[in-house]
Amino acid sequence: MTDRYIAFANSNVGRRLVGAFGLPAPVRLERWSAGRTRPVDGALLLGGVGNLGEAVLGFSQRLTDAVYAAVEGQYGLPRWTAEHGPKLKAMVFDASGLAGFDQLIELRNFFQAALKGLDLCPHVVILGRAPESLKDPIAASVQRSLEGFSRSLGKEIRRGGNVQLLYVGKGAEDQLEGALRFFLSPKSAYVSGQVIRLSAYAGQVQDWSRPLVGKRALVTGAARGIGAAIAETLARDGAEVVLLDVPPAKDALDALAARLGGQGVALDICAPDAGEKLVEALPEGVDIVVHNAGITRDKTVAKMSEAFWSSVIDVNLKAPQVLTQALLDAGKLHDDGRVVLLASISGIAGNLGQTNYAMSKAGLIGLAQAWAPALGKKGISINAVAPGFIETQMTAAIPLTIREAGRRMNSMGQGGLPQDVAEAVAWFAQPGSGAVSGQVLRVCGQSLLGA
């Protein structure tokens, strides 16, 4: 759905009026487009105190051909200054070596200068070490403080920019490229204020242009909306797709499957024999499972019927567990596989009139956290993606005033697109993303609601 306010705010007349009245001026976000080859289309600035910067330097020329350092002679790179350097499209600050409170000034010094030379839609990643991995309590405190800094910076950066914090575990340095290819690129356009932990993992992407070649992916709720966008993005990245939706959606499902060269499966995921029928439909098994299917039945608790309550729990929470367990029991979810659960910001912050929905989505986050250790023994990762306000047919039906409030209640001042959710799912589906498991990634423009 078109966001007319963004179109107006970015027009010649609109910019003048918005500025005159002090109204929000959200920047139209840059998103990944067909034919693009490099993650960063512009200058990348490296800086910081630690040894992770050297790891980034090793592959930085595969991210962009314009790489600079914040300090003269650092990394053997040319120095960037706001006065003479090009506008910055991306920044990586290595904070992994910060171990004392006095050293935190390095963050202020780096970013105060860098923020004066930003291009539109810049991407920032701060690298650190997980506080729980450090024995020194002061060093652990310093590393934990990065969360407050990064989330606050995400609310200050503006210009359509975003900021993330990556805690890199020992031995996980070789997974940095995959993470930065996502977080420094337009694929993460609507992701900000996130904290992700990378662990050591042996899997590697062989072809960055098609990282999912040779993989087979199942997407539920795939006939339209976010599910269709996920299917299209996984197919773009090389995966063979199996699309599942309810029998009434069979025509749309089959049409999309034909366009993507995939397979359509019409199935009621809440039927008593759903697990058995799914296994029968997947004789070759799958490498990637995306549980996108979900419903809403909104009422306050005082007015909610048992049918509304149970239907949401059955579709949103029970079905993903039942179907995944069936695939595991039958050996149809391959080792080193990927499971992605579509949660929601409602599952983190709660929402008026959505106790059943919020409960189901919080339960999915809990399922990812609880299942991660056991699945990890087979190299299988399981993570949750929590979208915020995404422009879909469902949000288009929301009353205008509520819809506008939903769009503006985030650091980017706008709603996201189905593509934004799909890109996050596709990153979790990559071979190297086995370095991330049991975690939740919010795709919400850094919503003002929740953590």
Secondary structure, 3 states (H helix, E strand, C coil): CCCHHHHHHCCHHHHHHHHHHCCCCCCCCCCCCCCCCCCCCCEEEEEECCCHHHHHHHHHHHHCCCEEECCCCHHHCCECCCCCCCCEEEEEEECCCCCCHHHHHHHHHHHHHHHHHEEEEEEEEEEECCHHHCCCHHHHHHHHHHHHHHHHHHHHCCCCCEEEEEEECCCCHHHHHHHHHHHCCHHHCCCCCEEEEECCCCCCCCCCCCCCCCCEEEEECCCCHHHHHHHHHHHHCCCEEEEEECHHHHHHHHHHHHHHCCEEEECCCCCCCHHHHHHHHCCCCEEEEEECCCCCCCCCHHHCCHHHHHHHHHHHHHHHHHHHHHHHHCCCEEEEEEEEEECCCHHHHCCCCCHHHHHHHHHHHHHHHHHHHHHHCCCCEEEEEEECCECCHHHHCCCHHHHHHHHHCECCCCCECHHHHHHHHHHHHCHHHHHCCCCEEEECCCECCCC
